[in-house]
Amino acid sequence: MSKISLTGSCDYIVIKKNYLIDDKITWQAKGMYTYLLSVSENATFNLNVLKTISKNGRDSTANIINELESNGYIKRIQSRNISGQFDKNKVAVRNL
């Protein structure tokens, strides 16, 4: 069973509450993780996009992303371009 289910017009979601009672992550991290779960599976995220959809600044958003990553909720993926050079980081949301 997946952690999230999008229903009907996607105006609401149903989630398991196991991460909400995890005392290892902050309320801000729980909120961002909920947001990341609520968007399309095909969505791509980067720090600039995430900071523009909230009142948090760049450093605060980066700290939340680092917190989620260090606790295993998300995984940052370093992609490469055609030449093999580092390209943008992408965030993969783990459906725990």
Steps between C-alpha positions, in 0.01 A plus 500: 500500500641837407539778752302744294188475295372773274123494481251650257592850394822485705380772736604288796733212583495209741831423669634261758595684816820311584728785397285755683582335833872466422673707768829506302376762253366851551152627426640689202643178357170320553319778314740498207488120479119514494517755219748287303274197539196695385628603158521291185748214488644655184574834667861605534627716782800713564587744774394807300155357426441392860605835647263692274190311615540590867616786718819313590818635351771309315699398811194391698370296206843342451512406870160333477607306188820391679297390803264291285794349312699413813194327646432299183180671386643630175799426282695760306606379157793664321436483127748553218459667166588350161866597544518315832521820704298544817155638433220603736426306817158336508302396805339155511228460761507163672160349563578349842 
